[in-house]
Amino acid sequence: MKYLENSTLETLSSNLSIGAIDCILDVKLESYSCKMVQSDKKQWKAYGGSNESNNANSRQPLSPPDDFLCISPSPIGHSARMRHLSEAHSGSETDADDFVLLDSISKRTLFDLIGALNIAYPDYDFSDVKSSCFSLIPGIEVVMEAVDSKFFATVNNYTRIREELWHAIEDEIEPKDCRIYSFKPNYKDDPFSEDGCLWCLNFFFHNKGLKRLMLLSCRALSQNGAVPGVINVMIPTDRKDRRPESISDDVADLHLAKRPRHSEEFEAVMNYDGLAEQMSEGVTTGDCGYRYLEHPADVQVHAWGPDFAKALAQAVTAIYGYMTELDRVEEQFTMYYTAQANDLYGLVHAVMEEALCGFQSEPFFVGRRVVMDKLDLKNFTAEFQM
């Protein structure tokens, strides 16, 4: 299976995400070739597959669609229910599939759906997902109803994007010649059941003739929840409080972002109980620096540097600078810290938490200058001093 680049789909995904209203939308519109590459052949063998067509076309049970279609706010009528009868289907998966049970899927197609999920969400492992986590959707109209109902409510000016979205899907996968599947999370160890995920959509368009698979997936994430891509960092308000065992209500949402410039950028959005002042000043030293951006509701910080380590150091310094006057902080001693996590976002979280723990412990400590001694983005470890 191979990811197929499509600039139109990438632009649409970006525009839908940028237009999110009162939430964070993680939209994926991705197309894949169903032709096996060498790594797929090894995985197919481990999956229990073989080169024999009987094995690849063996049927696996699907779940009825009723539970999957609850994403649509309006009830789906009986005409959209799964018909547990044998009938012809233009998108049949094999030449012998002119008459098949609609509530089943071939082992090979299931393998492809799972493969697409693993590519789209590389931080998770869907290898053990069962066929019962999928359902066959009666037609593209049902998908359009479900998707439109969500995006009309959560995407600004979705009316302008809608026509382009469905035209792009039509051009890429020809939905009326597809079998369409929906994926229902198992609410355990997947990106759709994490804290902060408000709702999700997951549809697969499988076109046998094109030997292609398309994923339409969207997660609506809470702006304040603990979700991937948003790192919750302590912004203490009481110096007498000690460092808590877990994140409290006084948190900042730290958004990691790369900007199309020559240096790395790190964007921090600090929600400070709505009391943040509008500022535009900052500090620039050579090719490093940070600045506060004007914003009506919270404080936004941009930090940058020639590499990610220096950008992260500037982001930590910027948060210290927001809470105190760094020029008045005397450099009396140095504190050394280490941080470790399972991914990049977790590492940023850990660095910020360690850096700010001085506000929650005794003796009270304020860092004036941050130096990243070691930042391993492969093993997600960091050593730094202040």
Buried (B, 14 or more C-beta within 10 A) or exposed (E): BEEBEBEBBEEBBEBBBEBBEEBBBBBBBBBBBBEBEEEBEEBBEEBEBEEEEEBBBBBBEBBEBEEBBEBBEEEBEEEBEBEEEEEEBEBBBBEEBEEBBBBBBBBBBBBBBBBBBBBBBEEBEBEEBEBEBBBBBBEBEBBBBBBBBBBEEBBEEBEEBBEEBBEBBEEBBBBEBBBBBBBBBBEEEBBBEBEBBBEBBBBBBBBBEBEBBBBBBBBBBBBBBBBBBBBBBBBBEEEEBEBEEEBBEBBBBBBBEEEEEEBBBBBBBBBBEEEBEEBEEBBEEEEBBBBBBEBEEBBBBBBBBEBBBBBBBBBBBBBBBBBEEBEEBEEEEEEEBEBBBEEBBBBBBBBBBBBBBBBBBEEEBBBBBBEBEEBEEEEBBBBBBB
